[in-house]
Amino acid sequence: MANDQRPTTKDCLLYYITDRTAFAVDEPTRRRRLLEKIAEAARAGVDYIQLREKDLSTRELESLAREAVSAIHEAKKRNPSPRPLAPALLINSRTDVALAVGADGIHLRSDDISPKEVQKIWTGGNVATAAPGCPAPPGTAIGSTQPQRPLIAVSCHSPAEVREAAINGATFAVFAPVFEKKDAPDAQPAGLSKLREACQASIPVLALGGITLQNARQCLEAGAAGIAAIRLFQEDNISEIVRNLR
């Protein structure tokens, strides 16, 4: 998406970020509920899903990620809509796990390794970088083969970090927090002016942090290519949220 074109709600990219700890106390129920939500997000037409279960061991994360891949693949097979489903699964920070399970890419923390390093690991040293502002299509790997070029999202907290992510080959940036978050009232929100500045970078920027149905349009009008959220998707009927946002 060219950065000088303001996206409409129809163009709005949607990014569901998981948090299984919000579902229940016992781990089996958490995993079951999370996988149900991932399948629901896939059926609803969410573009990206980030598996963000940072407290799990490598073995537990890999196991859950494989189940998530299966849930997305099954949702695609059972899709009754003429609109093809192509949700992309990104693993938080763990390139090794993403490669092992056939995920579509990685979501990097702001202090993580660079997108260029991820590309080298992913391609065995043969780096293939997308043109700025042109993300690889979602859903490349799910149920098929490993993509030659991973989707790489980067968490950014300032316009400068977004520009750096673009220079280093990120597919898109997630800019946060835009608004005040209920569970982190001490975190200073960047606000719409900083989001607008961040969106001048050469890659798509998704808004995160305190996003609601009421303020999502403001983010798009500021230049955001889409919306990223945990609670907005996880605590509601995702199909209704997607329908309202688009």
N, C-alpha and C positions, 0 to 999 in steps of 0.2 A: 504493500500500500504506500503510495507516494506520501511523503510527510507533509506536503503542502495541501493535501486534500483532507478536509475534516470528515471523519467517518460519520455515517448516519447510524441510527440504532439498528438498521438491517445489517450493516457491516460490522457491528460490534463483536469483537472477539471476547470469548468468555472462558475464564480460567478458574476451575475449582481446585482449591488447595485443601488437602485432607487433614483431619485431626481426629483420630479414632478415640482418643481419650475423652472426648466430649460425649460419647455414646453410653458408656456403662462402666461399672467397676471391674467386672471380671473380663479377662482377656478374650476368651472364646466369643462372648457376645459382642465385644468391641469389633473384632475382626469380621464377624458375620454382618453386623450393621454397616461397617465401612464398605465391605464389598457390595452390599445391596445399594449403598449410596453411589458408589462408583458406576455400577450398572445403570442406575437411574440417570446419572449425569450423562452417560454415553447415549442412552436412549433419547434423552432430551435435546441432544445436539450441542452439548458443551464442546468447545474446540480443544481445550487442553485440560488435563488432570495431573496435578502434582501429588505424588505419594510423598508426604512430608512427615513420616513417622520416625523422627530423629532419635527416639529413645530405644529403638530396637537394635538388637545385635545384628551382625551381618547375616547370619543364617536366618534369623527371624524375618529380617527385612526382605531377603531374597525370596523366602517362602511366600510372604504376603504379596510381593511384587508379581510373582508368577500367577498367583490367584487373581490379581488385578488384571493382568494381561488376558487371562482366560475370561474374566467377567466382561471385559470390553469386547473381546472377540465374539462372545455369545450374544451380546447385545446387538452387535452389528449383523449377525446372522439372522436374528429374529426381528429385525427392523421392518415394521409394516409400512413405513412412510416411503414415498418415492424419492425423498431427499436422502442421499447417501450419508451414512454416519461415518465420520472419520476422526474420532477423538484421539488425541495424541497423549501418551502416558510419559510423563517426565519423573525421574527419580531425584529426590533432593540430595544433591552433593555427591552421590555415589556412582561414579562412572562405571566401576567394576560391576556393580549390581545391575545397572541399566543394560550393560552389554550382555551379562549372563542371562537375563530374562527376556531379551528382545524388546526392550522399551524403545521409545522414539527419541529420547534424549535426557537431558540433565537440567535441573534447576540449581544454579550456583548461588551461594551466599555472597554478600558484598565483599567479604574477606577471603573468599575461596580461591582456588587456582583459576587461571585465566581461561576464557573460552578457547584460545589458541591451543593451550595445553590439552584441553578436553578433545579437541579435534584431532590432535596428534595421536592421543591414546586410542581414540575411536577408530581412526583410519589406518593405524599402524605407521604413522608418520607422513601419510599422504594427505595433506590438509586441503580440503575443498571448501572454500568460503562462499556463502551466498552473496549476491549483490546486496548492498545496503537497502533495508526496507523491504526485502523480498524473502520472507520466511519460507523454509522448506514446508511442503504440505503436511498437515497433521496426519497421523494415522499411517505413516509409511511402514512402520515395523510391525504393528499389531497384527498378528495372524499371518504375516508374510515373511519377508526377509529383512535382515538388518539394513538400515539405510546407510548409504555411503557417507552421508553428512548428518550429524545429529542435530536435533533442535536443542538450542542452548538458551535458556532464560537466565537472567541475572537480576538478583535483588539489588536495587539502587535506592539511595536515600538523598541524593542531591543531583542536580542537573549535570555536574561534573562527572559523577559516577556513571551516569547514563552515557555521556559522550565517550568515556573510557571503555565502557562495555561495547559500544559500537565500533570503536577503533580495533578492539581485540577480537571482533568477529562474532559477537553474540547475535542470536536470531532476534530476540526481543528483550526488552527490559521491563521489570516490574517495579514501579515507583511507589514508595511507601514511607511513612503513612500520609495519605493525603488529608484525611480528616481524623478527628480524635477517636480513639478506639476505647470501647467500654472496658475491655479487660486490661488496658494499658493507658490509664488516664495521665500518667506522667510523661508519656512519649510525646514530644513536641510535633504536632502535625505540620507538614510542609505547606499545605494549602494549595489552592488552585493556581496561584501565580507561579509557584515553583514547578508545579506540574506542567503548566503551559510552557515554561522555559525548557523543561526536560524534554518535552515533545518536539522540540526543534531539532533533536538528534536525528541521525539517518536511519534509525531502526524504530520499529513500532514500540510504543510505550503503553503498558497496561497500568491502570490505577488500582491501588490496593490500600486498605486501611480505613475502616469506618464507612465503607461503601454501602449505600442503601438504594432501594428503588427510587427514592426521592432525590438523591443527589448524583445518581449515576450519569444523568444527562449533562450535568455541569462538567463532569470529567471529560465526556466526549466533546463537548463544546470547547473545552480547553485544549483539545488536540489529541486526547488519549485514543489509542486504537481499540481499546476494550477495557474490560473490568475483570479484576481478580479478587477472589474472596474466599473465606472459609465459612463463616456463619451464614452469610447470605444464601449460599447454596445448601449447606449442610443442615440448617435448621428449618428449611422450608421445602415445599414441593418444588423440585428443580424445574419441572416442565412449566409450571406457572411463572417462575422467576425468569426463565429463558424467554417465554412468550412476552412477558411484560417488558423485558429489556430490549427486545427486538421489535 
